[in-house]
Amino acid sequence: MKRFAILLSAVLTVGCGGSATWIAEDETGGATLAERGDTLEITAPAGLTLWYATPLRGSYRIVYEATVLVEGGPHDRLADLNCFWAASDPEHAEDFFARSEWRGGIFARYNSLDLLYVGYGGNENSTTRFRRYYGQRFGAPADEVKPLIGEYTDAGHLLVANRPLRIEIAVTGDRTSYSVNGEELFSRKLAPGEGDGYFGLRLLSNRTRIVGFRIEQP
């Protein structure tokens, strides 16, 4: 398990004093992060999850600009600008990172978690999907563990090389939503406490730039 302390100039309203700590689960051990001001460039040779190290509870909003870079680099690939939120481990309710090394960035092992997931430009940039994961069902068929809630396949809701996307994830009261460039793509009603948990950037074999990451809480 790797811990990256990344200084961000954006104001974080979760008591981090301007410093965000990310915990990396890296399938190859070869992921790299380069930080410049409020910009973070991430190179993921294979599967990589970067967890924001502080769990979120109650109402909150996660905002960041993300760009999948395709400029001829060895790991440049136009696909998989994904994220998890409201993540918890039903087997380790008090220690989310107890199985961090076992998960190790291997996508199938995230089926062991309870969480919400958007795969933007997944399946080689042919789908954008919203799923709810039920970790208690780990080992069951995938459509039982992580049922599909919503999907887009049109070009307007897929990735374009080097085009920034402003992503907003909101949890407010009994509802969560995922929006891109001001358009709400997905929403879902939540049970009490269902929106609590960890946020993670989930990348796969690509190079991604994150700008102005911040978390807002009332």
Summary of the structure (lengths in Angstrom):
residues: 218
radius of gyration: 16.0
end to end distance: 31.5
largest distance: 46.0
contacts: 699
relative contact order: 0.27
helix: 13%
strand: 51%
